Each structure stands twice: as C-alpha cells, then as structure tokens.
Amino acid sequence: MKAELIIRPMGADDWPEVRDIYEAGIATGHATFETSAPTWQHWDHAHLDEHRLVATVDGAVVGWAALSPVSDRCVYGGVAENSIYIHPDHRGRGVGRELLSALIVSSEAAGIWTVQTGIFPENTSSLGLHRRCGFRIIGTRQRIGRLHGVWRDTLLLERRSTVVG
C-alpha cells in the first residue's frame, strides 16, 4: 500500500524536520545563498504566518514550502517570494508539485497577485517544478551574490495570479 502524502500548515513543532530538510538543500550548493539554517525565531519572523506548509508521509515531514514578503512597503503587499525544499529521499515523487500548488492556492486566496523566486541556473529540478506550476523566467541576475567565494547568477521567476482582476 502506498503511503498517503498530506499537505498541512506548518507549526513550530515541525521546525526540527524543516530545518534538517533545509540543511540538506543548503548542502547541495544549488538551493540558496545561505550556508546554514537560521534559528526558528529568525525563520519564523521572515516568513508569512498564513503561508507555511509541510508535506508529510506517515507523519514524517518530507518537504516544506513558505512565502516571505518581498518588501514592507504597502505597494508590494500582494507580492511574495516562495521557498520550497524537499527531503532528498522524496525528490522526484511529486511532493514539490503538490506543495507548490497548495502554496499557490493559499497565496491567491489571500490576494497575493505575484509570487516570485530566485533559482540558481544549475538547479534544473527546481526550475522545472516552477515552470510546471506556471512560473516564467523574467531574467538573469548576473553575479548577484557570492557563495563560498564564487560569484553566482540566479534566474528570477514569477507567477502572476489568474484570479486577480
């Protein structure tokens, strides 16, 4: 019997598993400019309360997705940046698509009209996932930051809501 994938809101009790998945993504060198996971307090402060999801299988967290505000200026109130990380043992199984799709539904229900993200060009799995979920590449941010002393580019992607008039 195949285990059921459940998408649910993330709670503070999920942080140890979420942090471990985040650190696995960091270790790839192609997921983020971060070099270590933050504390719960820092992560909690940086992400929107209503837009934090985890995917579980048999009660274990196998992925997470969340939105962060892009600015505190009111004109950008409908724009957010997404993050999504999947446990290495569960990549390529549709977990990312389920999570990102649920995050999009959550964002649109809240009136967020643009979700954006920055992805390293080498992270072809994340690029493919985002494109399958309606994101488009806006451009390349050349040499936008250094990771381990190496200048890195990111691709800027966005998804515009289909429900905003």
C-alpha positions in Angstrom: 0.0 0.0 0.0 1.3 3.4 -1.0 1.8 5.9 1.9 -0.5 9.0 1.6 1.0 12.4 1.1 -0.6 15.0 3.3 -0.2 18.8 2.9 -0.9 20.7 6.0 0.0 24.0 7.7 3.5 24.1 9.3 3.7 24.6 13.0 6.6 25.4 15.3 6.8 21.7 16.3 7.8 20.9 12.7 10.9 23.1 12.8 13.4 20.4 13.6 12.4 18.4 10.5 12.0 21.5 8.4 15.5 22.7 9.4 17.0 19.3 8.5 15.4 19.4 5.1 16.6 23.0 4.6 20.2 22.0 5.6 20.1 19.1 3.1 19.2 21.7 0.4 21.9 24.0 1.6 24.4 21.2 1.3 23.7 20.8 -2.4 25.2 24.2 -3.1 22.5 24.9 -5.6 19.5 25.8 -3.4 20.3 29.1 -1.6 23.0 31.6 -0.8 22.5 30.6 2.9 25.3 28.4 4.3 23.4 27.3 7.4 19.8 27.1 8.6 18.7 30.0 10.8 17.2 29.7 14.2 13.5 29.1 14.4 13.0 32.7 15.7 14.7 34.2 12.7 12.9 31.9 10.2 9.6 32.5 11.9 10.0 36.3 11.7 11.0 36.2 8.0 8.0 34.1 6.7 4.3 34.9 6.4 2.3 33.0 9.1 -0.6 32.1 6.8 1.6 30.6 4.0 3.8 27.9 5.5 3.1 24.3 4.5 4.6 20.9 5.1 4.2 17.7 3.2 4.1 14.6 5.4 4.2 10.9 4.7 3.4 8.5 7.6 3.6 11.5 9.9 7.1 12.5 8.9 7.8 15.8 7.2 9.2 15.2 3.7 9.1 18.8 2.4 8.1 22.3 3.1 7.1 25.5 1.3 6.6 29.0 2.6 6.2 32.6 1.4 8.2 35.7 2.5 7.3 39.3 1.9 9.4 40.9 -0.7 9.1 44.4 0.9 7.4 46.0 3.8 6.2 48.8 1.5 2.4 48.7 1.2 2.5 48.8 -2.7 4.2 45.4 -2.6 1.7 43.8 -0.3 0.5 41.5 -3.0 3.9 40.2 -3.9 5.7 37.4 -2.1 8.7 35.2 -2.6 8.5 31.4 -2.3 10.8 28.9 -0.9 10.4 25.1 -1.3 12.6 22.3 -0.1 12.1 18.5 -0.4 13.8 15.8 1.6 16.4 14.1 -0.6 14.7 10.7 -0.3 11.4 12.1 -1.6 12.6 14.2 -4.6 11.1 13.3 -7.9 7.9 11.8 -6.4 5.6 14.8 -6.9 5.9 16.2 -3.4 7.2 19.5 -4.7 4.4 19.9 -7.2 1.8 19.2 -4.5 3.4 21.6 -2.1 3.9 24.4 -4.6 0.4 24.0 -6.0 -1.1 24.3 -2.4 1.1 27.3 -1.7 -0.2 29.0 -4.9 -3.8 28.3 -3.9 -3.1 29.8 -0.4 -1.4 32.9 -1.9 -4.3 33.5 -4.4 -6.9 33.1 -1.7 -5.1 35.8 0.3 -4.9 38.2 -2.7 -1.3 37.8 -3.4 -1.0 38.5 -7.2 2.6 37.8 -7.8 4.8 35.0 -6.4 8.5 35.3 -7.3 11.6 33.3 -6.6 15.3 33.2 -7.5 16.8 29.9 -8.6 20.4 29.0 -9.4 20.5 28.0 -13.1 22.1 24.7 -12.1 19.0 23.8 -10.1 17.2 22.3 -13.0 14.8 20.3 -10.9 13.5 23.5 -9.2 13.3 25.3 -12.5 11.3 22.6 -14.0 8.9 22.4 -11.0 8.3 26.1 -11.0 7.7 26.2 -14.8 5.2 23.3 -14.5 3.4 25.4 -11.8 3.0 28.4 -14.1 6.2 30.4 -13.3 8.1 32.1 -16.1 11.6 33.3 -16.2 11.8 37.1 -16.1 15.6 37.4 -16.4 19.0 36.5 -15.1 20.5 38.3 -12.2 24.2 38.1 -13.1 26.7 37.8 -10.3 24.1 38.7 -7.8 25.9 37.2 -4.8 28.8 35.1 -3.7 28.6 31.6 -2.3 31.8 30.1 -0.9 33.7 32.9 -2.6 32.3 32.2 -6.0 30.0 34.7 -7.8 26.7 33.1 -8.7 23.8 34.0 -11.0 20.2 33.5 -10.3 17.2 33.3 -12.6 14.3 35.4 -11.5 10.9 33.7 -12.0 7.4 34.9 -11.3 3.9 33.6 -11.4 1.1 36.1 -11.8 -2.3 35.1 -10.2 -5.0 34.1 -12.6 -7.7 35.3 -10.1 -6.7 39.0 -9.7 -8.7 41.3 -11.9 
